[in-house]
Amino acid sequence: MRRLSVRTESWPIRGSFTISRGSRVAAEVVVVEITDGDAVGRGECVPYARYGETVAGTLAQIDAMAGPLAEGLDRTGLPEFLAAGAARNAVDCALWDLEAKRTGQPVWQLAGLARPQPLTTVYTISLDTPDAMAVAARAVDHRPILKLKLGGPAAEDVERVRAVRAVVPDCRLVADANEAWTVDDVDTCAPALAELGVEMIEQPVPAGHDEELASVHCPVPLCADESCHDRATVPPLIGRYQMVNIKLDKTGGLTEALKLAATARKAGLQIMVGCMISTSLAMAPAVLVAQGAVVVDLDGPLLLARDREPGLTYRAAEVLPADPALWG
């Protein structure tokens, strides 16, 4: 009989991490373990207040799965009990890991995927003043691609990017406004970011205002993050965004993330794979989804003061697929 256990962990962030909605000094994660005999499958999630999630609420949702899991609930039936979100992510990924441990087959084989390869990940520069962001970018100028957190006003965001570009002339840059702009900001400021070499702007306007982007001729590809959760959210994005950011804490796990990626590609949207600030246990399944993605944002463990052991191997700007001792 399968047994479920769930716990919370707090992982200090190196310094602090700031986006348009506030700052954090620690990552509060929820870890699920599902045991079946000698095999143990693990998954990790990060409840996100932006989506109405709390640690306590997520724990309660997962605890309620003890009975169904003991009775044989599998990944295919999980959406009947849990909506897409953090709780389902941790359980779904733990079930994948458990199956891999029981069968001796890696998750990529179980999912019918090609053998995963190392990926180049962005490194995130937290929202701050232009000068402070430039200092932070200069310290990591050996990394080939930086993601700049913006937060408005949009004109100040342009100055933030300009300051960073001045000190890292050869780095690729992507930007994330985290819903802080208006459509008028996109019209007026995106051309300046294009001139500064920004390759993508993530979620410039608040989710729910996506239809306003249909009339915008933006010189920089736009990526939906808060507006894209699972397959059902893809149709309204077509013609408004050119890319979607897939995060397992939004999709509810690897199972839906893989289906979302296929749906988005069929709709002509490019793929970005992102993460919350969390440990390598949360990144490991995302590495599978990120194979072939245009932008890979799996730097969560790099932003922590320390990672769990064993963790993913980060080699220069690359992140390597997980060792089975970690996950999968």
VOPAGU-2260 file (C-alpha; in pm, 1 decimal, decimal comma):
REM VOPAGU-2260
SITE   aa  ch    i         X         Y         Z
SITE  MET   A    0       0,0       0,0       0,0
SITE  ARG   A    1     131,7     343,8     -89,9
SITE  ARG   A    2     193,8     589,3     192,1
SITE  LEU   A    3     201,3     966,9     158,2
SITE  SER   A    4     405,0    1211,7     360,4
SITE  VAL   A    5     435,6    1586,8     313,1
SITE  ARG   A    6     648,8    1852,8     478,2
SITE  THR   A    7     756,6    2212,6     438,4
SITE  GLU   A    8    1112,5    2334,6     399,5
SITE  SER   A    9    1261,7    2683,7     402,9
SITE  TRP   A   10    1564,8    2752,3     184,0
SITE  PRO   A   11    1745,0    3086,6     229,9
SITE  ILE   A   12    1788,5    3298,5     -80,8
SITE  ARG   A   13    2131,0    3443,9    -149,3
SITE  GLY   A   14    2067,3    3805,9     -44,8
SITE  SER   A   15    1709,2    3878,4    -148,2
SITE  PHE   A   16    1496,1    3840,7    -458,5
SITE  THR   A   17    1271,5    4123,1    -578,9
SITE  ILE   A   18    1009,1    4141,2    -852,3
SITE  SER   A   19     727,3    4389,4    -914,5
SITE  ARG   A   20     512,4    4226,5    -643,4
SITE  GLY   A   21     765,8    4233,6    -360,4
SITE  SER   A   22    1081,4    4083,6    -210,7
SITE  ARG   A   23    1170,5    3751,5     -48,2
SITE  VAL   A   24    1465,7    3624,9     151,9
SITE  ALA   A   25    1370,8    3255,7     158,1
SITE  ALA   A   26    1199,0    2999,4     -62,5
SITE  GLU   A   27     919,4    2817,8     120,3
SITE  VAL   A   28     873,9    2482,6     -51,6
SITE  VAL   A   29     649,2    2181,1       3,5
SITE  VAL   A   30     799,0    1834,7     -42,0
SITE  VAL   A   31     590,7    1523,4    -107,7
SITE  GLU   A   32     710,3    1166,1     -62,9
SITE  ILE   A   33     507,6     866,7    -178,0
SITE  THR   A   34     634,5     530,2     -53,2
SITE  ASP   A   35     545,9     193,0    -202,9
SITE  GLY   A   36     744,1     -84,9     -40,0
SITE  ASP   A   37    1110,4       8,0     -66,3
SITE  ALA   A   38    1056,7     263,7    -342,8
SITE  VAL   A   39    1014,5     633,4    -260,1
SITE  GLY   A   40     905,7     898,0    -509,5
SITE  ARG   A   41     954,5    1267,6    -438,0
SITE  GLY   A   42     818,3    1595,0    -569,6
SITE  GLU   A   43     853,9    1961,4    -473,0
SITE  CYS   A   44     631,5    2262,5    -523,6
SITE  VAL   A   45     615,4    2630,4    -429,5
SITE  PRO   A   46     270,8    2767,2    -333,3
SITE  TYR   A   47     232,5    3107,2    -497,7
SITE  ALA   A   48      21,2    3382,0    -342,9
SITE  ARG   A   49     -36,2    3540,2    -686,0
SITE  TYR   A   50    -258,1    3241,0    -763,8
SITE  GLY   A   51    -428,9    3236,2    -425,8
SITE  GLU   A   52    -209,3    2957,5    -289,6
SITE  THR   A   53     -72,6    2929,8      63,8
SITE  VAL   A   54     158,5    2679,7     226,6
SITE  ALA   A   55    -114,3    2574,1     469,7
SITE  GLY   A   56    -370,8    2533,9     195,0
SITE  THR   A   57    -131,6    2334,7     -20,4
SITE  LEU   A   58     -48,6    2102,7     268,6
SITE  ALA   A   59    -419,1    2043,1     327,9
SITE  GLN   A   60    -480,7    1966,0     -39,2
SITE  ILE   A   61    -197,6    1715,1     -45,4
SITE  ASP   A   62    -292,0    1553,7     286,1
SITE  ALA   A   63    -637,2    1487,7     142,0
SITE  MET   A   64    -473,2    1268,1    -125,1
SITE  ALA   A   65    -351,4    1008,6     126,9
SITE  GLY   A   66    -662,4     793,0      93,2
SITE  PRO   A   67    -695,9     803,7    -285,9
SITE  LEU   A   68    -322,9     738,4    -331,5
SITE  ALA   A   69    -338,3     439,9     -94,9
SITE  GLU   A   70    -625,7     306,3    -303,3
SITE  GLY   A   71    -422,3     329,7    -624,5
SITE  LEU   A   72    -483,4     678,4    -762,5
SITE  ASP   A   73    -241,4     739,3   -1050,5
SITE  ARG   A   74    -133,9    1038,9   -1257,1
SITE  THR   A   75    -417,2    1006,9   -1505,8
SITE  GLY   A   76    -678,8    1029,0   -1231,8
SITE  LEU   A   77    -508,0    1300,8   -1032,0
SITE  PRO   A   78    -677,7    1597,8   -1210,4
SITE  GLU   A   79   -1013,8    1469,4   -1083,5
SITE  PHE   A   80    -896,2    1541,8    -728,4
SITE  LEU   A   81    -662,2    1841,3    -767,5
SITE  ALA   A   82    -680,7    2143,1    -994,8
SITE  ALA   A   83    -371,6    2258,7   -1180,1
SITE  GLY   A   84    -138,0    2424,6    -933,4
SITE  ALA   A   85     135,1    2367,8    -679,8
SITE  ALA   A   86     -25,1    2082,6    -484,0
SITE  ARG   A   87     -90,8    1871,5    -791,6
SITE  ASN   A   88     260,4    1942,4    -917,9
SITE  ALA   A   89     428,8    1793,1    -612,4
SITE  VAL   A   90     207,7    1482,6    -614,9
SITE  ASP   A   91     231,8    1432,2    -991,5
SITE  CYS   A   92     611,2    1456,9    -991,0
SITE  ALA   A   93     635,7    1225,3    -691,6
SITE  LEU   A   94     427,2     967,5    -879,7
SITE  TRP   A   95     655,9     991,4   -1183,4
SITE  ASP   A   96     960,2     948,4    -958,5
SITE  LEU   A   97     799,8     654,5    -777,5
SITE  GLU   A   98     731,2     475,4   -1105,5
SITE  ALA   A   99    1089,4     532,6   -1216,0
SITE  LYS   A  100    1222,9     393,1    -889,6
SITE  ARG   A  101     994,1      88,6    -905,0
SITE  THR   A  102    1059,5       3,0   -1269,8
SITE  GLY   A  103    1425,3     100,4   -1292,2
SITE  GLN   A  104    1344,6     311,5   -1600,1
SITE  PRO   A  105    1416,0     685,9   -1610,4
SITE  VAL   A  106    1116,5     916,3   -1638,6
SITE  TRP   A  107    1219,0    1031,4   -1985,3
SITE  GLN   A  108    1180,1     675,1   -2108,8
SITE  LEU   A  109     850,9     625,1   -1925,2
SITE  ALA   A  110     720,7     944,1   -2089,1
SITE  GLY   A  111     837,5     840,6   -2435,8
SITE  LEU   A  112    1086,8    1126,8   -2461,8
SITE  ALA   A  113    1434,2    1142,9   -2610,9
SITE  ARG   A  114    1729,9    1122,2   -2374,5
SITE  PRO   A  115    1760,1    1469,5   -2215,1
SITE  GLN   A  116    2063,9    1682,9   -2292,4
SITE  PRO   A  117    2232,9    1967,7   -2099,6
SITE  LEU   A  118    2059,0    2303,4   -2134,1
SITE  THR   A  119    2178,3    2661,9   -2122,2
SITE  THR   A  120    1979,6    2845,3   -1855,2
SITE  VAL   A  121    1929,2    3215,3   -1802,3
SITE  TYR   A  122    2047,9    3379,9   -1483,6
SITE  THR   A  123    1802,4    3621,3   -1321,6
SITE  ILE   A  124    1889,0    3974,6   -1212,7
SITE  SER   A  125    1651,8    4089,9    -939,5
SITE  LEU   A  126    1454,7    4415,1    -970,9
SITE  ASP   A  127    1646,3    4713,0    -833,4
SITE  THR   A  128    1772,4    5054,6    -935,7
SITE  PRO   A  129    1949,1    5079,8   -1272,0
SITE  ASP   A  130    2287,5    5115,5   -1105,0
SITE  ALA   A  131    2233,1    4821,3    -869,7
SITE  MET   A  132    2113,6    4597,0   -1152,7
SITE  ALA   A  133    2418,0    4694,4   -1356,4
SITE  VAL   A  134    2645,3    4596,6   -1067,0
SITE  ALA   A  135    2465,4    4262,9   -1032,9
SITE  ALA   A  136    2489,9    4198,4   -1407,4
SITE  ARG   A  137    2860,4    4284,3   -1418,4
SITE  ALA   A  138    2922,8    4023,9   -1147,2
SITE  VAL   A  139    2781,4    3749,4   -1372,8
SITE  ASP   A  140    2892,3    3881,7   -1711,0
SITE  HIS   A  141    3037,8    3539,0   -1789,8
SITE  ARG   A  142    2685,1    3403,1   -1829,3
SITE  PRO   A  143    2557,9    3408,0   -2187,6
SITE  ILE   A  144    2195,9    3506,9   -2116,1
SITE  LEU   A  145    2048,8    3720,8   -1837,9
SITE  LYS   A  146    1686,2    3767,5   -1740,2
SITE  LEU   A  147    1611,2    4113,2   -1605,4
SITE  LYS   A  148    1325,5    4156,2   -1360,8
SITE  LEU   A  149    1139,5    4479,3   -1435,5
SITE  GLY   A  150     861,3    4641,6   -1238,1
SITE  GLY   A  151     761,4    4978,0   -1379,5
SITE  PRO   A  152     724,9    5255,7   -1441,1
SITE  ALA   A  153     808,7    5138,4   -1789,5
SITE  ALA   A  154    1033,2    5436,3   -1864,6
SITE  GLU   A  155    1242,8    5345,9   -1560,4
SITE  ASP   A  156    1253,4    4988,4   -1679,6
SITE  VAL   A  157    1411,9    5106,3   -2003,0
SITE  GLU   A  158    1681,6    5278,2   -1798,0
SITE  ARG   A  159    1736,4    4957,9   -1601,9
SITE  VAL   A  160    1793,1    4766,2   -1923,0
SITE  ARG   A  161    2011,6    5043,7   -2065,0
SITE  ALA   A  162    2231,8    5036,5   -1753,7
SITE  VAL   A  163    2270,0    4659,3   -1773,0
SITE  ARG   A  164    2343,6    4661,0   -2144,7
SITE  ALA   A  165    2622,0    4915,2   -2088,5
SITE  VAL   A  166    2814,3    4671,6   -1866,8
SITE  VAL   A  167    2730,9    4343,6   -2047,6
SITE  PRO   A  168    2744,2    4433,6   -2416,8
SITE  ASP   A  169    2779,8    4072,5   -2528,7
SITE  CYS   A  170    2514,8    3901,2   -2311,8
SITE  ARG   A  171    2181,3    3798,1   -2449,0
SITE  LEU   A  172    1899,0    3968,3   -2256,1
SITE  VAL   A  173    1537,0    3879,0   -2184,6
SITE  ALA   A  174    1305,7    4082,2   -1961,7
SITE  ASP   A  175    1016,9    4004,1   -1727,9
SITE  ALA   A  176     773,5    4281,3   -1635,7
SITE  ASN   A  177     558,5    4057,4   -1410,5
SITE  GLU   A  178     232,9    4230,5   -1517,3
SITE  ALA   A  179     362,9    4579,8   -1427,7
SITE  TRP   A  180     306,0    4750,4   -1765,5
SITE  THR   A  181       8,5    4877,4   -1960,0
SITE  VAL   A  182     -52,6    4823,3   -2330,5
SITE  ASP   A  183      57,4    5184,4   -2387,6
SITE  ASP   A  184     385,4    5099,5   -2213,9
SITE  VAL   A  185     438,1    4815,1   -2457,3
SITE  ASP   A  186     379,6    5053,3   -2747,6
SITE  THR   A  187     615,7    5320,3   -2621,4
SITE  CYS   A  188     891,9    5123,4   -2446,8
SITE  ALA   A  189     926,5    4796,1   -2634,5
SITE  PRO   A  190    1099,6    4963,8   -2932,3
SITE  ALA   A  191    1368,1    5095,5   -2696,6
SITE  LEU   A  192    1418,1    4748,8   -2550,7
SITE  ALA   A  193    1445,4    4609,0   -2902,9
SITE  GLU   A  194    1724,2    4857,3   -2977,9
SITE  LEU   A  195    1900,3    4741,4   -2661,0
SITE  GLY   A  196    1889,5    4383,5   -2785,7
SITE  VAL   A  197    1620,0    4243,4   -2557,7
SITE  GLU   A  198    1500,8    3920,7   -2718,5
SITE  MET   A  199    1175,3    3865,8   -2528,8
SITE  ILE   A  200     943,8    4048,7   -2287,6
SITE  GLU   A  201     761,9    3825,9   -2042,5
SITE  GLN   A  202     406,1    3906,2   -1929,0
SITE  PRO   A  203     411,0    4285,4   -1975,5
SITE  VAL   A  204      42,2    4338,8   -1892,4
SITE  PRO   A  205    -177,5    4191,0   -1618,2
SITE  ALA   A  206    -335,0    3855,0   -1690,0
SITE  GLY   A  207    -688,8    3916,9   -1806,1
SITE  HIS   A  208    -583,8    4210,3   -2023,8
SITE  ASP   A  209    -425,2    3994,8   -2291,1
SITE  GLU   A  210    -687,0    4083,3   -2552,4
SITE  GLU   A  211    -551,6    4440,1   -2553,3
SITE  LEU   A  212    -226,0    4310,0   -2700,1
SITE  ALA   A  213    -399,3    4198,8   -3020,6
SITE  SER   A  214    -367,3    4550,0   -3165,7
SITE  VAL   A  215      -6,4    4600,2   -3058,1
SITE  HIS   A  216     275,6    4562,6   -3310,4
SITE  CYS   A  217     557,2    4485,4   -3072,4
SITE  PRO   A  218     911,3    4454,6   -3215,1
SITE  VAL   A  219    1003,6    4213,1   -2934,0
SITE  PRO   A  220     836,4    3871,6   -2892,3
SITE  LEU   A  221     596,8    3862,5   -2597,6
SITE  CYS   A  222     577,7    3563,9   -2363,4
SITE  ALA   A  223     271,0    3474,1   -2155,2
SITE  ASP   A  224     348,1    3366,0   -1799,7
SITE  GLU   A  225      73,3    3454,0   -1551,6
SITE  SER   A  226    -172,2    3421,2   -1841,5
SITE  CYS   A  227     -69,4    3064,3   -1927,9
SITE  HIS   A  228    -132,5    2778,1   -1686,1
SITE  ASP   A  229    -243,5    2468,5   -1874,0
SITE  ARG   A  230    -376,2    2362,9   -2216,2
SITE  ALA   A  231    -711,1    2530,3   -2157,5
SITE  THR   A  232    -545,2    2872,0   -2133,0
SITE  VAL   A  233    -369,6    2853,2   -2471,6
SITE  PRO   A  234    -646,1    2957,9   -2719,2
SITE  PRO   A  235    -689,1    3314,6   -2582,9
SITE  LEU   A  236    -313,9    3371,8   -2616,1
SITE  ILE   A  237    -295,0    3310,0   -2989,4
SITE  GLY   A  238    -235,3    3632,6   -3181,1
SITE  ARG   A  239    -142,6    3816,1   -2861,2
SITE  TYR   A  240     175,2    3637,2   -2756,0
SITE  GLN   A  241     446,3    3457,6   -2947,6
SITE  MET   A  242     566,3    3240,9   -2659,5
SITE  VAL   A  243     439,6    3077,1   -2340,1
SITE  ASN   A  244     627,3    3018,6   -2015,2
SITE  ILE   A  245     562,3    2667,9   -1883,7
SITE  LYS   A  246     608,5    2622,0   -1509,2
SITE  LEU   A  247     520,3    2297,2   -1339,0
SITE  ASP   A  248     373,4    2479,0   -1039,5
SITE  LYS   A  249     119,9    2631,0   -1278,9
SITE  THR   A  250      45,0    2324,6   -1491,6
SITE  GLY   A  251       7,7    2092,7   -1195,2
SITE  GLY   A  252     307,0    1877,1   -1275,4
SITE  LEU   A  253     505,7    1711,0   -1550,3
SITE  THR   A  254     207,3    1527,3   -1698,5
SITE  GLU   A  255      19,5    1843,5   -1797,6
SITE  ALA   A  256     338,1    2038,0   -1872,3
SITE  LEU   A  257     430,5    1798,6   -2151,4
SITE  LYS   A  258      78,6    1820,5   -2295,5
SITE  LEU   A  259      82,2    2200,9   -2270,4
SITE  ALA   A  260     412,4    2216,2   -2457,4
SITE  ALA   A  261     270,7    2004,1   -2739,3
SITE  THR   A  262     -48,2    2212,3   -2755,7
SITE  ALA   A  263     141,8    2540,8   -2760,7
SITE  ARG   A  264     378,1    2427,3   -3035,1
SITE  LYS   A  265      83,6    2307,1   -3244,8
SITE  ALA   A  266     -68,8    2654,4   -3204,2
SITE  GLY   A  267     251,1    2814,8   -3335,8
SITE  LEU   A  268     374,3    2939,5   -2998,8
SITE  GLN   A  269     735,1    2903,8   -2892,3
SITE  ILE   A  270     825,5    2752,7   -2556,6
SITE  MET   A  271     995,1    2897,9   -2253,7
SITE  VAL   A  272    1031,1    2681,0   -1942,9
SITE  GLY   A  273    1058,0    2864,1   -1612,5
SITE  CYS   A  274    1056,0    2800,6   -1240,9
SITE  MET   A  275     983,8    2939,9    -900,6
SITE  ILE   A  276    1279,0    2988,4    -667,0
SITE  SER   A  277    1318,6    2636,5    -535,7
SITE  THR   A  278    1565,6    2351,9    -508,6
SITE  SER   A  279    1694,2    2106,0    -765,2
SITE  LEU   A  280    1414,2    1864,4    -676,8
SITE  ALA   A  281    1166,5    2105,9    -837,5
SITE  MET   A  282    1395,1    2175,0   -1136,8
SITE  ALA   A  283    1463,5    1811,3   -1229,8
SITE  PRO   A  284    1130,2    1734,0   -1402,7
SITE  ALA   A  285    1129,4    2077,1   -1567,3
SITE  VAL   A  286    1456,5    1986,9   -1741,4
SITE  LEU   A  287    1260,6    1726,5   -1938,7
SITE  VAL   A  288     999,3    1980,3   -2050,3
SITE  ALA   A  289    1270,9    2231,4   -2141,6
SITE  GLN   A  290    1433,0    2012,4   -2406,1
SITE  GLY   A  291    1404,7    2216,2   -2726,2
SITE  ALA   A  292    1270,9    2527,7   -2553,4
SITE  VAL   A  293    1373,3    2865,2   -2694,9
SITE  VAL   A  294    1434,5    3009,7   -2347,0
SITE  VAL   A  295    1526,0    2799,1   -2043,3
SITE  ASP   A  296    1488,6    2966,8   -1702,9
SITE  LEU   A  297    1586,6    2699,1   -1452,1
SITE  ASP   A  298    1822,9    2896,9   -1231,3
SITE  GLY   A  299    1620,1    2860,6    -909,8
SITE  PRO   A  300    1888,3    2669,0    -716,5
SITE  LEU   A  301    2153,8    2919,5    -824,0
SITE  LEU   A  302    1961,5    3194,0    -643,0
SITE  LEU   A  303    1962,4    3001,5    -314,5
SITE  ALA   A  304    2230,1    3026,6     -48,2
SITE  ARG   A  305    2257,0    2646,5     -77,1
SITE  ASP   A  306    2084,4    2364,3    -263,9
SITE  ARG   A  307    1975,6    2019,8    -148,6
SITE  GLU   A  308    2215,2    1727,4    -189,8
SITE  PRO   A  309    2231,0    1559,7    -424,3
SITE  GLY   A  310    2123,2    1839,9    -654,0
SITE  LEU   A  311    2141,0    1916,4   -1021,2
SITE  THR   A  312    2482,2    1981,2   -1169,2
SITE  TYR   A  313    2525,1    2335,1   -1299,0
SITE  ARG   A  314    2831,1    2358,0   -1523,5
SITE  ALA   A  315    2907,5    2716,1   -1623,0
SITE  ALA   A  316    2579,1    2826,5   -1784,3
SITE  GLU   A  317    2451,7    2472,4   -1838,0
SITE  VAL   A  318    2220,8    2262,6   -1625,8
SITE  LEU   A  319    2258,7    1887,3   -1664,9
SITE  PRO   A  320    1977,0    1630,5   -1647,8
SITE  ALA   A  321    1909,1    1489,2   -1302,6
SITE  ASP   A  322    2082,1    1190,6   -1156,3
SITE  PRO   A  323    1825,6     929,2   -1044,4
SITE  ALA   A  324    1942,7     977,9    -685,6
SITE  LEU   A  325    1775,7    1321,6    -702,8
SITE  TRP   A  326    1468,4    1246,1    -913,2
SITE  GLY   A  327    1346,1    1047,3   -1209,0
